[in-house]
Amino acid sequence: MIRLTGNDSLALHFWHRLGMWFIIAFVIAHVYTAIREDIMSRQSVISVMISGWRWFR
């Protein structure tokens, strides 16, 4: 992989960190939207996965 960056280890380090921050932001956004959907929606899908009980609001 280091050859793809022109033998520049700092460039490889930068792209690796950028990719990891993208994955972290992606996970945080998806967890946030799932919890928000559970709160705003009538179906409580996330609550069903955790508790096993389904109730409609």
Backbone torsions as a table, in degrees:
resi	resn	phi	psi	omega
1	MET	NA	-31.0	-177.1
2	ILE	-66.9	-25.5	178.3
3	ARG	-69.6	-28.0	178.9
4	LEU	-68.1	-23.5	179.3
5	THR	-98.0	14.1	178.7
6	GLY	74.0	37.5	-178.6
7	ASN	58.1	32.1	179.4
8	ASP	-110.1	102.6	-176.4
9	SER	-68.5	-28.8	178.3
10	LEU	-68.7	-36.1	176.8
11	ALA	-66.0	-41.6	177.5
12	LEU	-63.3	-42.2	177.7
13	HIS	-61.4	-42.2	178.3
14	PHE	-61.5	-49.0	-178.1
15	TRP	-66.0	-34.2	177.0
16	HIS	-65.6	-47.0	179.2
17	ARG	-64.5	-39.7	178.0
18	LEU	-62.1	-42.9	177.8
19	GLY	-63.9	-40.7	179.5
20	MET	-67.1	-39.3	176.7
21	TRP	-65.5	-35.5	176.7
22	PHE	-63.7	-43.5	179.2
23	ILE	-64.5	-42.6	178.9
24	ILE	-62.0	-45.2	178.9
25	ALA	-64.1	-37.8	178.3
26	PHE	-62.0	-45.3	179.7
27	VAL	-66.0	-45.1	179.9
28	ILE	-61.2	-43.2	179.6
29	ALA	-63.5	-40.5	-179.2
30	HIS	-70.9	-38.3	176.6
31	VAL	-65.5	-42.4	178.3
32	TYR	-60.7	-47.5	-178.1
33	THR	-67.4	-33.1	177.7
34	ALA	-67.5	-43.9	178.9
35	ILE	-67.3	-40.4	178.3
36	ARG	-63.8	-41.9	178.1
37	GLU	-63.1	-37.6	178.3
38	ASP	-65.1	-38.3	-179.5
39	ILE	-73.8	-43.0	-173.9
40	MET	-83.2	-25.9	-174.7
41	SER	-84.6	164.9	177.5
42	ARG	-86.3	-14.3	-168.4
43	GLN	-91.7	-20.0	178.3
44	SER	52.3	56.1	-175.3
45	VAL	-66.9	-43.7	-179.1
46	ILE	-67.6	-39.8	178.0
47	SER	-62.2	-34.9	177.9
48	VAL	-65.5	-40.7	179.5
49	MET	-64.6	-32.6	-177.2
50	ILE	-85.2	-49.9	-172.9
51	SER	-94.8	-28.6	-177.0
52	GLY	91.5	-6.4	-179.3
53	TRP	-106.3	132.7	179.0
54	ARG	-107.3	133.0	173.9
55	TRP	-143.3	143.1	-179.6
56	PHE	-100.6	137.6	-177.7
57	ARG	-96.5	NA	NA
